[in-house]
């Protein structure tokens, strides 16, 4: 173990230093990242709010609708770890740029395909594979933005600052989900596809400002490439990594059940369809996203919450939120349950990201961010085969499963040795990052 630690330390000494930045430059860089991730969040939430009514109007089933997300998510899972590791080599900025442009192209293409479908220019048999294809662009290239952005922040924060730092990244995405449903509801009054065109424009604009304003580290890439080829890669079976991957998959399935099926749940439970369903569900999703922002921007930032607190309390809150949703018999209870879920997710995701980041050395920040990012998409892959069949049995059944998943997270946070040990290491010196636990 000692020899392995010395080897890691020597490799890390050979890694290039970050480009020196002033506090003002760092603040500006984080601000640019925040705005760009905001557009990503907007795009995701408007897809979940707007697509179900569109899909029913086009004659697509719930399974077909969720499969559009699932196949894209599969590509996300397969590529996220690659782009995260790649950002350790070529830098964070190029990968962030690539992801934003891929997201913009995918969103614009999706809107155009749906438009010609609504006009009746293509059949459903042709439109379905077209929608999958344009969404696959996001799954393949858009998967690089989040892990590279998280690694960018990890590069520039201490261990003690890590939870609040990665929470700010999650808050940016979460704030986008706040704006997204309201944005969709407002623009849907003009045309149901207008939000997609607007968000794609924001993605392209964000990529331009990333290219123009985001400071990047300077490094002799050829020398770094040789060092990266020689060093050990972070493995899925690494005991520092595996429990966080399990937590990521479980959390992802719970989130995908909520995001993908809550609109169908509301329509089936309260017998509401079309534009009215879009607007009412959008309000619920907005309440959830606002609660997420409150947890990440107020609770975590102000009270400096530990990884243990984030995981345990977040899981307990989620158990309560799913319980309330299952018994909901009014619109008020429906919105309240989603708001409570927002608090839970707002605590759980930063806890997962910070815990994983603190478990590995500085040289592996892109790699671990990519691995955790890949788990975020696994729920979308599994949901059509788990959540959708349960929805057909009973609208409440998928959320009963989600409640059980949150129990698993709570038990792991309380009893798994790797997860429990992270809290004691938060205040250690930065050099502790160089030693595996």
NORVENBEL-V544530 format. One record per backbone hydrogen bond with DSSP energy under -1.0 kcal/mol. CO is the residue of the C=O (numbers start at 1). NH is the residue of the N-H. E is the energy in kcal/mol with one decimal. If there is no record, write none. Layout:
CO:NH:E + CO:NH:E
This chain:
1:5:-2.2 + 2:6:-2.4 + 3:7:-2.2 + 4:8:-2.1 + 5:9:-2.4 + 6:10:-2.4 + 7:11:-2.2 + 8:12:-2.4 + 9:13:-1.8 + 10:14:-1.1 + 22:26:-2.6 + 23:27:-2.4 + 24:28:-2.3 + 25:29:-2.6 + 26:30:-2.6 + 27:31:-2.0 + 28:32:-2.4 + 29:33:-2.3 + 30:34:-2.3 + 31:35:-2.1 + 32:36:-2.1 + 33:37:-2.6 + 34:38:-1.6 + 35:39:-1.4 + 36:40:-1.3 + 37:41:-2.2 + 38:42:-2.2 + 39:43:-2.1 + 40:44:-2.2 + 41:45:-2.3 + 42:46:-2.2 + 43:47:-1.5 + 44:48:-1.7 + 45:49:-1.9 + 46:50:-2.7 + 47:51:-2.1 + 50:54:-1.6 + 51:55:-3.4 + 52:56:-2.1 + 53:57:-1.9 + 54:58:-2.1 + 55:60:-3.2 + 61:65:-2.3 + 62:66:-2.5 + 63:67:-2.0 + 64:68:-1.3 + 66:70:-2.3 + 67:71:-2.5 + 68:72:-1.0 + 69:73:-2.6 + 70:74:-2.2 + 71:75:-1.7 + 72:76:-2.2 + 73:77:-2.7 + 74:78:-2.0 + 75:79:-1.7 + 76:80:-2.6 + 79:83:-2.6 + 80:84:-2.4 + 81:85:-2.4 + 82:86:-2.5 + 83:87:-1.9 + 86:89:-1.0 + 86:90:-2.9 + 87:91:-1.1 + 92:96:-2.3 + 93:97:-2.5 + 94:98:-2.3 + 95:99:-2.3 + 96:100:-2.2 + 97:101:-2.3 + 98:102:-2.4 + 99:103:-2.2 + 100:104:-2.4 + 101:105:-2.5 + 102:106:-2.3 + 103:107:-2.6 + 104:108:-2.3 + 105:109:-2.6 + 106:110:-2.4 + 107:111:-2.1 + 108:112:-2.0 + 109:113:-2.2 + 110:114:-2.4 + 111:115:-2.2 + 112:116:-2.1 + 113:117:-1.7 + 114:118:-2.7 + 115:119:-1.8 + 116:121:-2.4 + 123:127:-2.7 + 124:128:-2.2 + 126:130:-1.5 + 127:131:-2.8 + 128:132:-2.0 + 129:133:-2.1 + 130:134:-2.4 + 131:135:-2.0 + 132:136:-1.6 + 135:139:-1.7 + 136:140:-2.2 + 137:141:-2.4 + 141:144:-1.6 + 142:145:-1.2 + 144:148:-1.7 + 145:149:-2.5 + 146:150:-2.8 + 147:151:-2.4 + 148:152:-2.1 + 149:153:-2.0 + 150:154:-2.6 + 151:155:-2.4 + 154:157:-1.1 + 159:162:-1.0 + 161:165:-2.5 + 162:166:-2.9 + 163:167:-1.8 + 164:168:-1.5 + 165:169:-1.0 + 166:170:-2.2 + 167:171:-2.7 + 168:172:-1.7 + 169:173:-1.8 + 170:174:-2.8 + 171:175:-3.1 + 172:176:-1.6 + 173:177:-1.5 + 174:178:-1.4 + 175:179:-2.5 + 176:180:-3.1 + 177:181:-1.1 + 179:183:-3.0 + 180:184:-3.0 + 181:185:-2.9 + 182:186:-2.3 + 183:187:-2.5 + 184:188:-2.3 + 187:190:-1.5 + 187:191:-2.3 + 191:194:-1.4 + 193:197:-1.4 + 194:198:-2.1 + 195:199:-2.5 + 196:200:-2.1 + 197:201:-1.7 + 198:202:-1.8 + 199:203:-2.2 + 200:204:-2.1 + 201:205:-2.3 + 202:206:-2.8 + 203:207:-2.2 + 204:208:-1.7 + 205:209:-1.9 + 206:210:-2.2 + 207:211:-2.3 + 208:212:-1.8 + 209:213:-2.9 + 210:214:-1.7 + 219:221:-1.3 + 220:224:-2.1 + 221:225:-2.9 + 222:226:-1.7 + 223:227:-1.9 + 224:228:-2.7 + 225:229:-1.8 + 226:230:-1.2 + 227:231:-1.6 + 235:238:-1.2 + 238:241:-2.1 + 238:242:-2.6 + 241:245:-1.7 + 242:246:-2.2 + 243:247:-2.3 + 244:248:-2.2 + 245:249:-2.3 + 246:250:-2.3 + 247:251:-2.6 + 248:252:-2.4 + 249:253:-2.2 + 250:254:-1.9 + 251:255:-2.4 + 252:256:-2.8 + 253:257:-2.2 + 254:258:-1.6 + 255:259:-3.0 + 256:260:-2.7 + 257:261:-1.6 + 258:262:-1.4 + 261:265:-2.9 + 262:266:-2.3 + 263:267:-2.4 + 264:268:-2.6 + 265:269:-2.4 + 266:270:-2.6 + 273:277:-1.1 + 274:278:-2.0 + 275:279:-2.3 + 276:280:-2.4 + 277:281:-2.8 + 278:282:-2.0 + 279:283:-1.5 + 280:284:-1.6 + 281:285:-2.7 + 282:286:-2.2 + 283:287:-2.3 + 284:288:-2.0 + 285:289:-2.5 + 286:290:-2.7 + 287:291:-2.0 + 288:292:-1.9 + 289:293:-2.3 + 290:294:-2.2 + 291:295:-2.2 + 292:296:-2.3 + 293:297:-3.2 + 294:298:-1.7 + 294:299:-1.9 + 295:300:-2.3 + 298:302:-2.2 + 299:303:-2.0 + 300:304:-1.2 + 306:310:-2.4 + 307:311:-2.3 + 308:312:-2.6 + 309:313:-2.3 + 310:314:-1.3 + 311:315:-2.1 + 312:316:-2.1 + 313:317:-2.6 + 314:318:-2.0 + 315:319:-2.1 + 316:320:-1.7 + 317:321:-2.2 + 318:322:-2.5 + 319:323:-1.8 + 320:324:-2.1 + 321:325:-2.2 + 322:326:-2.3 + 323:327:-1.3 + 325:328:-1.0 + 330:334:-1.9 + 331:335:-2.5 + 332:336:-2.4 + 333:337:-2.3 + 334:338:-1.6 + 335:339:-2.3 + 336:340:-2.4 + 337:341:-2.1 + 338:342:-1.9 + 339:343:-1.4 + 340:344:-2.0 + 341:345:-3.1 + 342:346:-2.1 + 343:347:-1.2 + 344:348:-2.5 + 345:349:-2.1 + 347:351:-1.5 + 348:352:-2.6 + 349:353:-2.6 + 350:354:-3.0 + 351:355:-2.2 + 352:356:-2.3 + 353:357:-2.2 + 354:358:-2.5 + 357:360:-1.0 + 361:364:-1.6 + 362:365:-1.4 + 364:368:-2.8 + 365:369:-2.0 + 366:370:-2.1 + 367:371:-2.2 + 368:372:-2.6 + 369:373:-2.3 + 370:374:-2.0 + 371:375:-1.4 + 372:376:-1.0 + 374:377:-1.0 + 377:381:-1.0 + 378:382:-2.2 + 379:383:-2.5 + 382:385:-1.1 + 382:386:-1.1 + 383:388:-2.2 + 386:390:-1.3 + 387:391:-2.2 + 388:392:-1.8 + 389:393:-1.1 + 390:394:-2.5 + 394:397:-1.4 + 396:400:-1.3 + 397:401:-1.9 + 398:402:-2.1 + 399:403:-1.7 + 400:404:-1.7 + 401:405:-1.9 + 402:406:-1.8 + 403:407:-1.4 + 404:408:-1.5 + 405:409:-1.8 + 406:410:-2.2 + 407:411:-2.4 + 408:412:-2.4 + 409:413:-2.5 + 410:414:-1.5 + 411:415:-2.3 + 412:416:-2.0 + 416:420:-2.5 + 417:421:-1.7 + 422:425:-1.3 + 423:426:-1.0 + 425:428:-1.4 + 429:432:-2.0 + 430:433:-1.9 + 431:434:-1.8 + 432:435:-1.4
